[in-house]
Amino acid sequence: MGLVARIRKEWFIVGIVLVILSAKLQPSIGVKGGPLKPEVTVAYIAVSLIFFNSGLSLKTEELTSALLHVRLHLFVQSFTLIFFPLAVWLLLKVLSLTAIDQWLLRGLQTVSCMPPPVSSAVILTKAVGGNEAAAIFNSAFGSFLGIVVTPLLLLLFLGSSSSVPFSSIFSQLFMTVVVPLILGQVCRGFLREFLERQKPPFGAISSAVLLMIIYTTFCETFSNPSIELDPTSLLLVGLIIFSIQISFMLLTFAFSTRPGSRFSPADTVAIMFCSTHKSLTLGIPMLKIVFEGYEHLSLISVPLLIYHPAQILLGSVLVPTIRSWMTSRQKAACQHFCLTRVSKNGRKSKFSYFCM
């Protein structure tokens, strides 16, 4: 793949680097009161646009087939929004004794509180051939659940936003997250045929708006000379993030494949991706709302900015291995089923010959 093709494919990650560099060179453009007026354009318009776009693109009808797989949903949501934050909280108790920047460590805690993404977990599950319907349901349901649960977790584990009234946080969340999502779903009901025919680039639109939010967040940071980013801490946080992702993928794999789990190989694939991936599209706007005006907001946001490309990179690398495992398990299950039929019937049926 050529350089231009690679840049086009990874344009969002390249965009993150470019907007951070731009914010470093000219931070005055994106600060409060600056030409971009982020206190209005970002806090209300950009955030609302992202969630309206999510509501418009979400195919609710695709979730019905996965709705009754309750055990899988409970596993994914419990792991994502209960086990994940608690495990990271315990890990940070140890890491707090090191020299790693404390704000980056708090950023790791914010990552753990985020809901699953609407896109990457589904895309990777589909690429492997896993239970795509379950991935869609858990990503969508987790996103809706995260609107309420994530701010509560952030306040519980960080407690650093006490200067922002609790009622104010949720009123802004309701107006900029819940209302746009509902409006998006309502509009989809009227525009379904048009949207399915034209297939607008919903993901690209949300990503472009998200770049604007990231830009203004770092403008606030670089305009404050007292805040410095320690390169060593940044590298260590990156290594910790990869370690967390690999460890949790192995953990969810072990739990979902243990005897008596009753999860199919396709279910396991969906569980691995949905339980360990975290949403940048929903996460950054939520941090912007909950920690509005907080001087260390961008440092807290950095681990989430690292986690997003890391989960896509790691997931993409593992796709061939996971697909090979799932195929072999499905083949073994088919052979076992056929042998069971042979032993019961005393002869091979046509279906048995097909499986064997």
VENQUINOR-V961568 format. One record per residue. RES is the residue in three letters. SS is DSSP state (H for helix, E for strand, C for the rest). OMEGA is omega in degrees with one decimal (NA if undefined). D_LAST is the distance of its C-alpha to the last C-alpha in Angstrom with 2 decimals. Layout:
<<RES/SS/OMEGA/D_LAST> <RES/SS/OMEGA/D_LAST>>
This chain:
<<MET/C/-178.9/39.25> <GLY/C/-177.3/43.05> <LEU/H/-179.0/45.50> <VAL/H/179.4/46.36> <ALA/H/178.7/42.74> <ARG/H/178.9/42.10> <ILE/H/178.0/45.21> <ARG/H/-179.0/44.18> <LYS/H/-177.4/40.78> <GLU/C/-173.4/42.38> <TRP/H/-177.5/45.62> <PHE/H/177.8/45.77> <ILE/H/175.3/45.73> <VAL/H/178.8/48.29> <GLY/H/177.9/50.25> <ILE/H/179.3/50.43> <VAL/H/-177.1/51.95> <LEU/H/-178.6/54.39> <VAL/H/176.8/55.63> <ILE/H/176.7/56.23> <LEU/H/178.3/58.20> <SER/H/178.4/60.10> <ALA/H/178.5/60.95> <LYS/H/-177.7/62.25> <LEU/H/-176.3/64.43> <GLN/C/-175.8/65.90> <PRO/H/-175.1/65.25> <SER/H/-178.1/68.22> <ILE/H/-172.7/66.40> <GLY/C/178.9/63.80> <VAL/C/178.3/65.87> <LYS/C/-178.5/67.34> <GLY/C/179.5/70.21> <GLY/C/-177.2/69.06> <PRO/C/-178.1/68.45> <LEU/C/-178.9/64.91> <LYS/C/-175.9/66.13> <PRO/H/178.8/62.90> <GLU/H/176.9/64.41> <VAL/H/-174.5/63.87> <THR/H/-179.3/61.47> <VAL/H/-174.4/58.89> <ALA/H/-176.3/59.53> <TYR/H/-172.8/59.35> <ILE/H/-175.9/58.40> <ALA/H/-179.3/55.63> <VAL/H/179.5/53.95> <SER/H/-179.6/54.17> <LEU/H/179.6/52.74> <ILE/H/-176.7/49.64> <PHE/H/172.5/48.89> <PHE/H/178.5/49.82> <ASN/H/177.8/47.39> <SER/H/178.8/44.66> <GLY/H/-179.6/45.43> <LEU/H/-175.5/45.46> <SER/H/-174.7/42.08> <LEU/C/179.7/40.20> <LYS/C/-176.4/37.93> <THR/H/-177.3/38.43> <GLU/H/-179.8/36.37> <GLU/H/-175.0/33.20> <LEU/H/-172.8/33.70> <THR/H/-177.7/33.53> <SER/H/-178.2/29.74> <ALA/H/-171.2/29.78> <LEU/C/-172.4/32.99> <LEU/C/178.6/31.64> <HIS/C/-168.7/29.49> <VAL/H/-178.0/32.58> <ARG/H/179.1/31.24> <LEU/H/-179.5/29.93> <HIS/H/179.0/33.25> <LEU/H/179.5/35.32> <PHE/H/-176.4/33.54> <VAL/H/-176.2/34.05> <GLN/H/177.9/37.63> <SER/H/179.2/38.72> <PHE/H/-174.5/37.45> <THR/H/-170.3/39.02> <LEU/H/176.7/42.35> <ILE/H/-176.9/42.99> <PHE/H/-176.5/41.23> <PHE/H/179.8/41.48> <PRO/H/-179.8/45.27> <LEU/H/-180.0/46.01> <ALA/H/178.9/44.11> <VAL/H/177.8/45.90> <TRP/H/177.7/49.20> <LEU/H/178.0/48.85> <LEU/H/-178.3/47.93> <LEU/H/174.4/51.01> <LYS/H/177.8/53.21> <VAL/H/-177.0/52.47> <LEU/H/179.4/52.60> <SER/C/178.1/55.94> <LEU/C/179.6/57.47> <THR/C/-178.3/56.69> <ALA/C/-179.5/58.60> <ILE/C/-178.8/56.01> <ASP/C/-175.2/57.70> <GLN/H/-178.9/57.80> <TRP/H/173.7/57.26> <LEU/H/176.5/54.04> <LEU/H/176.0/52.91> <ARG/H/175.9/53.81> <GLY/H/175.6/51.77> <LEU/H/177.6/48.71> <GLN/H/178.3/49.42> <THR/H/177.3/49.60> <VAL/H/-177.1/46.16> <SER/H/-177.3/44.75> <CYS/H/-174.6/46.32> <MET/C/176.2/44.79> <PRO/C/177.0/42.17> <PRO/C/-179.4/38.79> <PRO/C/178.9/39.03> <VAL/C/-171.5/38.22> <SER/C/-167.2/36.75> <SER/H/-179.7/35.30> <ALA/H/179.5/32.93> <VAL/H/-178.3/31.51> <ILE/H/-178.5/31.30> <LEU/H/176.3/29.45> <THR/H/178.8/27.04> <LYS/H/-178.9/26.30> <ALA/H/179.9/26.04> <VAL/H/-175.5/23.29> <GLY/C/-179.1/21.46> <GLY/C/-177.6/22.49> <ASN/C/-174.8/24.02> <GLU/H/-179.4/26.74> <ALA/H/178.3/28.33> <ALA/H/178.4/28.90> <ALA/H/178.8/30.34> <ILE/H/-178.3/32.65> <PHE/H/-176.2/33.84> <ASN/H/176.1/34.58> <SER/H/-179.4/36.26> <ALA/H/-179.6/38.40> <PHE/H/178.3/39.15> <GLY/H/178.3/39.89> <SER/H/177.3/42.28> <PHE/H/179.5/44.14> <LEU/H/-179.0/44.22> <GLY/H/178.5/45.45> <ILE/H/179.9/48.51> <VAL/H/-171.7/49.88> <VAL/H/-176.0/48.18> <THR/H/176.6/48.54> <PRO/H/177.8/52.37> <LEU/H/178.7/52.67> <LEU/H/178.9/50.64> <LEU/H/179.1/52.72> <LEU/H/-179.0/55.92> <LEU/H/-174.4/54.67> <PHE/H/-177.4/53.55> <LEU/C/177.5/56.03> <GLY/C/-175.0/58.97> <SER/C/-179.1/60.68> <SER/C/-176.9/61.06> <SER/C/178.4/63.63> <SER/C/179.1/66.09> <VAL/C/-179.0/64.06> <PRO/C/-179.3/64.54> <PHE/H/-178.9/61.41> <SER/H/179.7/62.26> <SER/H/179.5/62.81> <ILE/H/-174.5/59.37> <PHE/H/175.4/57.59> <SER/H/177.9/59.87> <GLN/H/176.1/59.08> <LEU/H/-178.8/55.35> <PHE/H/-176.1/55.58> <MET/H/-175.2/57.50> <THR/H/-178.9/55.56> <VAL/H/-174.3/52.00> <VAL/H/-177.6/51.57> <VAL/H/177.6/53.79> <PRO/H/177.9/52.32> <LEU/H/180.0/48.73> <ILE/H/178.3/49.73> <LEU/H/178.5/51.64> <GLY/H/178.6/48.67> <GLN/H/178.2/46.43> <VAL/H/179.3/49.21> <CYS/H/179.2/49.69> <ARG/H/178.8/45.96> <GLY/H/179.3/46.23> <PHE/H/-172.7/48.84> <LEU/H/-172.7/47.34> <ARG/H/-177.1/43.61> <GLU/H/179.0/43.39> <PHE/H/-178.0/45.56> <LEU/H/179.5/43.59> <GLU/H/179.5/40.21> <ARG/H/-175.6/41.76> <GLN/H/-179.2/43.70> <LYS/C/179.0/41.38> <PRO/C/-178.7/44.24> <PRO/C/-175.9/43.56> <PHE/H/-178.0/43.81> <GLY/H/-179.4/42.49> <ALA/H/179.3/44.96> <ILE/H/179.3/47.83> <SER/H/-179.3/47.24> <SER/H/179.1/46.87> <ALA/H/177.5/50.11> <VAL/H/179.6/52.00> <LEU/H/176.9/50.59> <LEU/H/177.3/52.02> <MET/H/178.8/55.41> <ILE/H/178.7/55.11> <ILE/H/-179.9/54.14> <TYR/H/-177.9/57.08> <THR/H/177.5/59.66> <THR/H/-179.7/58.35> <PHE/H/172.7/58.95> <CYS/H/177.7/62.24> <GLU/H/-179.4/63.45> <THR/H/-175.2/62.41> <PHE/H/176.5/63.99> <SER/C/177.7/67.16> <ASN/C/-174.7/67.63> <PRO/C/-177.6/68.87> <SER/C/-177.9/68.49> <ILE/C/178.7/64.68> <GLU/C/-179.6/63.04> <LEU/C/-177.9/59.41> <ASP/C/-178.1/58.87> <PRO/H/-180.0/56.50> <THR/H/178.0/55.54> <SER/H/-179.6/54.67> <LEU/H/179.0/52.66> <LEU/H/179.9/50.59> <LEU/H/178.4/50.02> <VAL/H/177.2/48.96> <GLY/H/178.5/46.44> <LEU/H/178.6/44.94> <ILE/H/-179.7/44.97> <ILE/H/177.8/43.12> <PHE/H/179.7/40.29> <SER/H/178.8/40.19> <ILE/H/-177.9/40.07> <GLN/H/-179.2/37.23> <ILE/H/-178.7/35.04> <SER/H/-177.4/35.96> <PHE/H/174.9/35.29> <MET/H/177.4/31.93> <LEU/H/-179.8/30.88> <LEU/H/179.0/32.47> <THR/H/176.7/30.73> <PHE/H/-178.4/27.37> <ALA/H/-178.0/28.14> <PHE/H/-175.2/29.30> <SER/H/179.2/26.51> <THR/H/-179.4/23.72> <ARG/C/179.2/25.58> <PRO/C/179.3/24.33> <GLY/C/-179.1/25.39> <SER/C/178.8/25.85> <ARG/C/173.1/23.39> <PHE/C/177.3/23.03> <SER/C/175.7/19.77> <PRO/H/178.4/19.22> <ALA/H/176.4/20.69> <ASP/H/-178.9/23.60> <THR/H/179.0/24.22> <VAL/H/178.8/24.70> <ALA/H/179.8/27.24> <ILE/H/-177.7/28.95> <MET/H/-177.3/29.40> <PHE/H/-176.8/31.08> <CYS/H/-177.4/33.03> <SER/H/-173.3/34.39> <THR/H/179.8/35.68> <HIS/C/-179.3/36.93> <LYS/C/-173.1/40.52> <SER/C/172.5/42.25> <LEU/H/-177.9/44.97> <THR/H/177.6/45.73> <LEU/H/-173.9/46.64> <GLY/H/-177.3/47.81> <ILE/H/176.9/50.62> <PRO/H/179.3/52.32> <MET/H/176.3/52.17> <LEU/H/-179.8/53.74> <LYS/H/-179.7/56.32> <ILE/H/-174.5/57.24> <VAL/H/-177.5/57.20> <PHE/C/179.0/58.99> <GLU/C/178.6/61.21> <GLY/C/-178.8/64.21> <TYR/C/-171.8/62.81> <GLU/C/-179.3/63.91> <HIS/C/-177.1/60.84> <LEU/H/-176.0/58.36> <SER/H/177.7/57.05> <LEU/H/176.9/56.54> <ILE/H/-178.0/54.58> <SER/H/-173.9/52.51> <VAL/H/179.4/51.66> <PRO/H/178.0/48.71> <LEU/H/177.4/47.06> <LEU/H/176.2/47.65> <ILE/H/-175.6/45.95> <TYR/H/-176.3/43.07> <HIS/H/178.7/42.07> <PRO/H/-179.6/41.39> <ALA/H/-179.1/40.05> <GLN/H/177.7/37.29> <ILE/H/-179.8/36.30> <LEU/H/-178.8/36.47> <LEU/H/179.6/34.50> <GLY/H/-179.7/31.85> <SER/H/179.3/31.52> <VAL/H/-176.0/31.22> <LEU/H/-176.6/28.44> <VAL/H/-178.9/26.35> <PRO/H/-179.2/24.15> <THR/H/-179.2/23.64> <ILE/H/178.7/22.89> <ARG/H/179.1/20.50> <SER/H/178.3/18.56> <TRP/H/-176.8/18.58> <MET/H/179.7/17.54> <THR/H/-179.6/14.56> <SER/H/178.9/13.34> <ARG/H/178.5/14.13> <GLN/H/178.8/12.43> <LYS/H/179.0/9.09> <ALA/H/178.9/9.86> <ALA/H/179.0/11.00> <CYS/H/179.8/8.04> <GLN/H/178.8/6.00> <HIS/H/179.5/9.42> <PHE/H/-178.5/9.89> <CYS/H/178.7/7.17> <LEU/H/177.4/8.61> <THR/H/178.9/11.89> <ARG/H/179.5/11.62> <VAL/H/-177.8/10.92> <SER/H/-179.7/13.87> <LYS/H/-174.8/15.99> <ASN/H/-178.0/15.61> <GLY/C/178.3/15.54> <ARG/C/179.9/13.12> <LYS/C/174.6/9.79> <SER/C/175.7/10.65> <LYS/H/-179.7/10.07> <PHE/H/-179.7/8.67> <SER/H/176.6/6.11> <TYR/H/-178.8/5.18> <PHE/H/-178.8/5.60> <CYS/H/-175.7/3.76> <MET/C/NA/0.00>>
